[in-house]
Amino acid sequence: MTLEQAKEAARQNVNNRIKTEGRLSGKIAIVTGSAQGFGLGIAREMYKNGASVVIADLPAQREAAEGVAAELGERAVFIPVDVSDEASVKNLVCDTVERFGGLDIMVSNAGVAKAGSVCDMDLKTFEFIAKINYTGYFLCAKYAAEIMLAEFEADKTRYSDIIQINSKSGIIGSKNNSGYSGSKFGGIGLTQSLALELAPYQIKVNSICPGNFYDGPMWSDPEKGLFVQYLKAGKVPGAVTVEDVKKFYLAKQPMNTRGCFPADVAKAIFYCVEQEFETGQAIPVTGGQVMLA
Ligand SMILES: NC(=O)c1ccc[n+]([C@@H]2O[C@H](COP(=O)([O-])OP(=O)(O)OC[C@H]3O[C@@H](n4cnc5c(N)ncnc54)[C@H](O)[C@@H]3O)[C@@H](O)[C@H]2O)c1
């Protein structure tokens, strides 16, 4: 299906939705990077609350992603994507419309973190992070907007949502982590600007800024996880083990008995979707670690 065909199909099907139980009943959602980690947990919560969910992840994650789609049920499907590749994102959006008839919520969650001091970080790594976290979000927002604008033309009462899973490092700097933090700050700029541009069409654009999900692979992977990366980068003074790094990070949060869970992030997603009078926000979910003025 071409983009023009997808837009036409989305117009035709604007009120043709599967009605279910739950806060997202009838919504069609894409969650990028949902084969594991936050994305997986978010996809589970959204499905449980009635949404039809596209598990969108790299082709290399096919086995895991198909397993997630099978676990969720008939309103879930895996569609491969590389969010840093324009043709691939366009294809994801068109395939979603072909499969479900439209698009109501784009969750741009896929992201990568590579820590390192400014002198140690080479340009290739810096650009790799930016291409996924920043450019990838732009591409997901761009092609989601194409469909959502067409849907709004067909039904001017409808609202839709573009939601970026950002980070607390998108609202405060992160030492020895400038590539990641910079890419996330850029995402907030996109969110605010796209929110202004798309508000007349009732397309809300928000970023959710989670705190650390210590139990997920991004932190706990024994080879590539942030605990190991931060230990090697000397980010935590005096730390000699991964446990030292973990203790240091838990102590940073006023609510310090645990890190952030996908279910905490999902509550912020429900807020964005249910809200009809807010857009362009960066919503922290950090256990009090980051407080807005
Ligand atoms: N883990 C945390 O503590 C934490 C905290 C704040 C924000 N975040 C953000 O949450 C999001 C998810 O993080 P996570 O911890 O679940 O990470 P993760 O590494 O566990 O999972 C990321 C997923 O994204 C996929 N992915 C990577 N590159 C991709 C690409 N080019 N195209 C499509 N998919 C791609 C991976 O295959 C993987 O399934 C990221 O945007 C991250 O910056 C994470």
The ligand as a Gaussian input file, in Angstrom:
#p B3LYP/6-31G(d) Opt

LIG

0 1
 N       15.800000       2.109000      30.392000
 C       15.742000       3.274000      30.995000
 O       16.129000       3.409000      32.157000
 C       15.200000       4.461000      30.276000
 C       15.006000       5.653000      31.004000
 C       14.483000       6.758000      30.361000
 C       14.134000       6.672000      29.029000
 N       14.341000       5.518000      28.344000
 C       13.956000       5.484000      26.939000
 O       12.986000       4.474000      26.758000
 C       13.092000       3.944000      25.444000
 C       13.198000       2.431000      25.517000
 O       14.335000       2.105000      26.276000
 P       14.570000       0.635000      26.844000
 O       15.210000       0.777000      28.146000
 O       13.363000      -0.158000      26.720000
 O       15.688000       0.120000      25.788000
 P       16.008000      -1.361000      25.293000
 O       17.407000      -1.287000      24.758000
 O       15.681000      -2.373000      26.308000
 O       14.984000      -1.551000      24.073000
 C       15.047000      -0.723000      22.943000
 C       14.329000      -1.394000      21.798000
 O       14.444000      -0.536000      20.660000
 C       14.803000      -1.319000      19.538000
 N       15.536000      -0.515000      18.565000
 C       16.806000      -0.051000      18.666000
 N       17.141000       0.597000      17.546000
 C       16.066000       0.560000      16.723000
 C       15.809000       1.048000      15.427000
 N       16.731000       1.716000      14.728000
 N       14.589000       0.821000      14.891000
 C       13.641000       0.124000      15.590000
 N       13.835000      -0.360000      16.819000
 C       15.037000      -0.154000      17.380000
 C       15.652000      -2.452000      20.101000
 O       15.713000      -3.555000      19.206000
 C       14.938000      -2.752000      21.412000
 O       13.928000      -3.712000      21.243000
 C       14.307000       4.619000      24.798000
 O       13.887000       5.674000      23.984000
 C       15.075000       5.129000      25.980000
 O       15.867000       6.236000      25.666000
 C       14.861000       4.409000      28.943000

